[in-house]
Amino acid sequence: MITRDINCQLVNSESTMDCLRNVSYQTFLDLDVPTPLYSYSFGPVVDGNIVEDDPAKLIHKVTEGQRNITTRAYMTGMTKNEGFRYLSSSVDIVGRIEQNVYEQTLHGFVQNNFGSNRIASGVIRDTISYEYTDWGSGPMNSYTMTSSLQDIITDHQWVTPAVQTLKQLDKAKMTSYFYLFTHRPRGSPNPRWAGPVHLEELPFVFGAPLLSTPLGVFKNNYTKADSHISLALMTYWTNFIKTGYVESFPDFLFPPFRCLPPRAPYVHICSISLLRQI
């Protein structure tokens, strides 16, 4: 425990908090905190001040007219292969994964996220495997098993929470936008098979491809296509921050997220921006 490692494990919460307030930020940064598999070391907590209550409950109160808010706009999105961060050490250089590694990884994922009941976890594991198997390429194709695992982890850890939030916000009549970033930068340090991974949209949001010199930690070489995408993202983001809406280009629309049948719209950001359906 963190409190134990920095000698703040005291008899009650009040004393512990007083102790923690006197610890330098560098001490916290230097701590070696183990991260649970398929999870995070730290996350937001409901403290009654910054986070007043469970966000789902707060949004429900807005929907029911029990709570008023001044900000009624929201944007969220992710890169296509966020799940790569959990697989990079299990896959070879060309993107192949062994069947036993695939099965072990999926088993660990199910146990960590859905409990360790042997019968229930077995049913869940088999259902997930069936749903995400690329049957056209064969059930045990070493390349498509890698892609399947990336999709499983990305969908569970990023896509599902995002879409659940967007659906709640739509019920609350809030303007929301959803994007999927699928463009792989030319200078990405990650293997080509990984595609666009966690945080690789950030250089585009901050305009790094538009500059002739490195921008802070963004030191990659960029293409003309990269610069076009960066300009588009900067336009979307700054307009959204300023107005709460995303201004569309003449030949390209960025529609708000709506829970409309059969599928809700999202923006698919790739080499040539396209509007797709999810």
Contacts in CASP RR format, 6 or more apart in sequence:
PFRMAT RR
TARGET T0000
AUTHOR 0000-0000-0000
METHOD contacts of the structure
MODEL  1
MITRDINCQLVNSESTMDCLRNVSYQTFLDLDVPTPLYSYSFGPVVDGNI
VEDDPAKLIHKVTEGQRNITTRAYMTGMTKNEGFRYLSSSVDIVGRIEQN
VYEQTLHGFVQNNFGSNRIASGVIRDTISYEYTDWGSGPMNSYTMTSSLQ
DIITDHQWVTPAVQTLKQLDKAKMTSYFYLFTHRPRGSPNPRWAGPVHLE
ELPFVFGAPLLSTPLGVFKNNYTKADSHISLALMTYWTNFIKTGYVESFP
DFLFPPFRCLPPRAPYVHICSISLLRQI
1 9 0 8 1.000
2 8 0 8 1.000
2 28 0 8 1.000
2 31 0 8 1.000
2 33 0 8 1.000
3 9 0 8 1.000
3 10 0 8 1.000
3 16 0 8 1.000
3 19 0 8 1.000
3 20 0 8 1.000
5 31 0 8 1.000
6 20 0 8 1.000
6 23 0 8 1.000
6 27 0 8 1.000
6 28 0 8 1.000
6 31 0 8 1.000
7 19 0 8 1.000
8 16 0 8 1.000
8 19 0 8 1.000
8 20 0 8 1.000
8 23 0 8 1.000
9 16 0 8 1.000
10 16 0 8 1.000
10 19 0 8 1.000
33 41 0 8 1.000
33 42 0 8 1.000
34 41 0 8 1.000
35 41 0 8 1.000
36 112 0 8 1.000
37 86 0 8 1.000
37 108 0 8 1.000
37 109 0 8 1.000
37 112 0 8 1.000
38 86 0 8 1.000
38 108 0 8 1.000
38 109 0 8 1.000
38 112 0 8 1.000
38 113 0 8 1.000
38 153 0 8 1.000
38 156 0 8 1.000
38 157 0 8 1.000
39 112 0 8 1.000
44 50 0 8 1.000
44 51 0 8 1.000
45 51 0 8 1.000
46 52 0 8 1.000
46 53 0 8 1.000
46 54 0 8 1.000
52 58 0 8 1.000
55 165 0 8 1.000
56 168 0 8 1.000
58 67 0 8 1.000
59 165 0 8 1.000
59 168 0 8 1.000
59 169 0 8 1.000
59 171 0 8 1.000
59 172 0 8 1.000
60 168 0 8 1.000
61 67 0 8 1.000
62 68 0 8 1.000
62 69 0 8 1.000
62 172 0 8 1.000
62 174 0 8 1.000
63 168 0 8 1.000
63 171 0 8 1.000
63 172 0 8 1.000
63 173 0 8 1.000
72 173 0 8 1.000
72 174 0 8 1.000
72 175 0 8 1.000
73 174 0 8 1.000
73 175 0 8 1.000
73 176 0 8 1.000
73 240 0 8 1.000
73 244 0 8 1.000
73 245 0 8 1.000
74 165 0 8 1.000
74 166 0 8 1.000
74 169 0 8 1.000
74 174 0 8 1.000
74 175 0 8 1.000
74 176 0 8 1.000
74 177 0 8 1.000
75 176 0 8 1.000
75 177 0 8 1.000
75 178 0 8 1.000
75 179 0 8 1.000
75 237 0 8 1.000
75 240 0 8 1.000
75 246 0 8 1.000
76 162 0 8 1.000
76 165 0 8 1.000
76 166 0 8 1.000
76 176 0 8 1.000
76 177 0 8 1.000
76 178 0 8 1.000
76 179 0 8 1.000
77 158 0 8 1.000
77 162 0 8 1.000
77 178 0 8 1.000
77 179 0 8 1.000
77 180 0 8 1.000
77 181 0 8 1.000
78 154 0 8 1.000
78 158 0 8 1.000
78 159 0 8 1.000
78 162 0 8 1.000
78 180 0 8 1.000
78 181 0 8 1.000
79 180 0 8 1.000
79 181 0 8 1.000
79 182 0 8 1.000
79 196 0 8 1.000
79 197 0 8 1.000
79 198 0 8 1.000
79 199 0 8 1.000
79 200 0 8 1.000
79 201 0 8 1.000
80 154 0 8 1.000
80 180 0 8 1.000
80 181 0 8 1.000
80 182 0 8 1.000
80 195 0 8 1.000
80 196 0 8 1.000
81 150 0 8 1.000
81 154 0 8 1.000
81 194 0 8 1.000
81 195 0 8 1.000
81 196 0 8 1.000
81 197 0 8 1.000
81 198 0 8 1.000
82 153 0 8 1.000
82 154 0 8 1.000
82 157 0 8 1.000
82 158 0 8 1.000
82 197 0 8 1.000
82 198 0 8 1.000
83 149 0 8 1.000
83 150 0 8 1.000
83 153 0 8 1.000
83 154 0 8 1.000
83 157 0 8 1.000
83 158 0 8 1.000
83 197 0 8 1.000
83 198 0 8 1.000
84 150 0 8 1.000
84 190 0 8 1.000
84 194 0 8 1.000
84 195 0 8 1.000
84 197 0 8 1.000
84 198 0 8 1.000
85 197 0 8 1.000
85 198 0 8 1.000
86 153 0 8 1.000
87 97 0 8 1.000
87 105 0 8 1.000
87 146 0 8 1.000
87 149 0 8 1.000
87 150 0 8 1.000
87 153 0 8 1.000
88 190 0 8 1.000
88 194 0 8 1.000
90 97 0 8 1.000
90 101 0 8 1.000
90 105 0 8 1.000
91 97 0 8 1.000
91 146 0 8 1.000
91 193 0 8 1.000
93 191 0 8 1.000
94 191 0 8 1.000
94 193 0 8 1.000
95 142 0 8 1.000
95 143 0 8 1.000
95 146 0 8 1.000
95 191 0 8 1.000
95 193 0 8 1.000
96 142 0 8 1.000
96 143 0 8 1.000
96 146 0 8 1.000
97 105 0 8 1.000
97 142 0 8 1.000
97 145 0 8 1.000
97 146 0 8 1.000
97 149 0 8 1.000
98 142 0 8 1.000
99 140 0 8 1.000
99 142 0 8 1.000
99 145 0 8 1.000
102 145 0 8 1.000
102 148 0 8 1.000
102 149 0 8 1.000
105 149 0 8 1.000
106 125 0 8 1.000
106 128 0 8 1.000
106 129 0 8 1.000
106 149 0 8 1.000
106 152 0 8 1.000
107 121 0 8 1.000
107 125 0 8 1.000
109 152 0 8 1.000
109 153 0 8 1.000
109 156 0 8 1.000
110 121 0 8 1.000
110 122 0 8 1.000
110 124 0 8 1.000
110 125 0 8 1.000
110 128 0 8 1.000
111 121 0 8 1.000
113 156 0 8 1.000
114 120 0 8 1.000
114 121 0 8 1.000
114 124 0 8 1.000
115 121 0 8 1.000
128 152 0 8 1.000
129 148 0 8 1.000
132 148 0 8 1.000
132 151 0 8 1.000
132 152 0 8 1.000
133 139 0 8 1.000
133 144 0 8 1.000
133 148 0 8 1.000
134 141 0 8 1.000
134 144 0 8 1.000
134 147 0 8 1.000
134 148 0 8 1.000
137 143 0 8 1.000
137 144 0 8 1.000
138 144 0 8 1.000
143 193 0 8 1.000
146 193 0 8 1.000
150 194 0 8 1.000
162 178 0 8 1.000
163 178 0 8 1.000
163 278 0 8 1.000
166 176 0 8 1.000
166 178 0 8 1.000
166 257 0 8 1.000
166 264 0 8 1.000
167 259 0 8 1.000
169 176 0 8 1.000
169 257 0 8 1.000
170 176 0 8 1.000
170 257 0 8 1.000
170 258 0 8 1.000
170 259 0 8 1.000
171 259 0 8 1.000
175 244 0 8 1.000
175 245 0 8 1.000
175 256 0 8 1.000
176 256 0 8 1.000
176 257 0 8 1.000
177 240 0 8 1.000
177 246 0 8 1.000
177 254 0 8 1.000
177 256 0 8 1.000
177 257 0 8 1.000
177 267 0 8 1.000
178 257 0 8 1.000
178 264 0 8 1.000
178 265 0 8 1.000
178 266 0 8 1.000
178 267 0 8 1.000
178 278 0 8 1.000
179 266 0 8 1.000
179 267 0 8 1.000
179 268 0 8 1.000
179 269 0 8 1.000
180 266 0 8 1.000
180 267 0 8 1.000
180 268 0 8 1.000
180 269 0 8 1.000
180 276 0 8 1.000
180 278 0 8 1.000
181 196 0 8 1.000
181 200 0 8 1.000
181 201 0 8 1.000
181 204 0 8 1.000
181 269 0 8 1.000
182 196 0 8 1.000
182 268 0 8 1.000
182 269 0 8 1.000
182 270 0 8 1.000
183 196 0 8 1.000
183 204 0 8 1.000
183 225 0 8 1.000
183 226 0 8 1.000
183 229 0 8 1.000
183 269 0 8 1.000
183 270 0 8 1.000
183 271 0 8 1.000
184 192 0 8 1.000
184 195 0 8 1.000
184 196 0 8 1.000
184 200 0 8 1.000
185 196 0 8 1.000
185 200 0 8 1.000
185 203 0 8 1.000
185 204 0 8 1.000
185 209 0 8 1.000
185 220 0 8 1.000
185 222 0 8 1.000
185 226 0 8 1.000
186 220 0 8 1.000
186 221 0 8 1.000
186 222 0 8 1.000
186 223 0 8 1.000
186 226 0 8 1.000
187 220 0 8 1.000
187 221 0 8 1.000
187 222 0 8 1.000
188 194 0 8 1.000
188 195 0 8 1.000
188 196 0 8 1.000
188 197 0 8 1.000
188 200 0 8 1.000
188 220 0 8 1.000
190 197 0 8 1.000
190 200 0 8 1.000
201 233 0 8 1.000
201 269 0 8 1.000
202 218 0 8 1.000
203 209 0 8 1.000
203 215 0 8 1.000
203 218 0 8 1.000
203 220 0 8 1.000
203 222 0 8 1.000
203 230 0 8 1.000
204 226 0 8 1.000
204 229 0 8 1.000
204 230 0 8 1.000
204 233 0 8 1.000
204 234 0 8 1.000
205 230 0 8 1.000
205 233 0 8 1.000
205 234 0 8 1.000
205 237 0 8 1.000
206 215 0 8 1.000
206 218 0 8 1.000
207 215 0 8 1.000
207 230 0 8 1.000
207 231 0 8 1.000
207 233 0 8 1.000
207 234 0 8 1.000
208 214 0 8 1.000
208 215 0 8 1.000
208 218 0 8 1.000
208 220 0 8 1.000
208 222 0 8 1.000
208 230 0 8 1.000
209 222 0 8 1.000
209 223 0 8 1.000
209 226 0 8 1.000
209 227 0 8 1.000
209 229 0 8 1.000
209 230 0 8 1.000
210 227 0 8 1.000
210 230 0 8 1.000
210 231 0 8 1.000
222 230 0 8 1.000
225 271 0 8 1.000
229 269 0 8 1.000
229 271 0 8 1.000
229 273 0 8 1.000
232 249 0 8 1.000
232 269 0 8 1.000
232 273 0 8 1.000
233 269 0 8 1.000
235 247 0 8 1.000
235 249 0 8 1.000
236 246 0 8 1.000
236 247 0 8 1.000
236 254 0 8 1.000
239 245 0 8 1.000
239 246 0 8 1.000
239 247 0 8 1.000
240 246 0 8 1.000
246 254 0 8 1.000
247 254 0 8 1.000
248 254 0 8 1.000
252 273 0 8 1.000
252 275 0 8 1.000
253 275 0 8 1.000
254 267 0 8 1.000
254 275 0 8 1.000
255 265 0 8 1.000
255 267 0 8 1.000
255 275 0 8 1.000
257 264 0 8 1.000
257 265 0 8 1.000
257 266 0 8 1.000
258 264 0 8 1.000
258 265 0 8 1.000
263 277 0 8 1.000
263 278 0 8 1.000
264 277 0 8 1.000
264 278 0 8 1.000
265 275 0 8 1.000
265 276 0 8 1.000
265 277 0 8 1.000
265 278 0 8 1.000
266 276 0 8 1.000
266 277 0 8 1.000
266 278 0 8 1.000
267 273 0 8 1.000
267 275 0 8 1.000
267 276 0 8 1.000
268 274 0 8 1.000
268 275 0 8 1.000
268 276 0 8 1.000
END
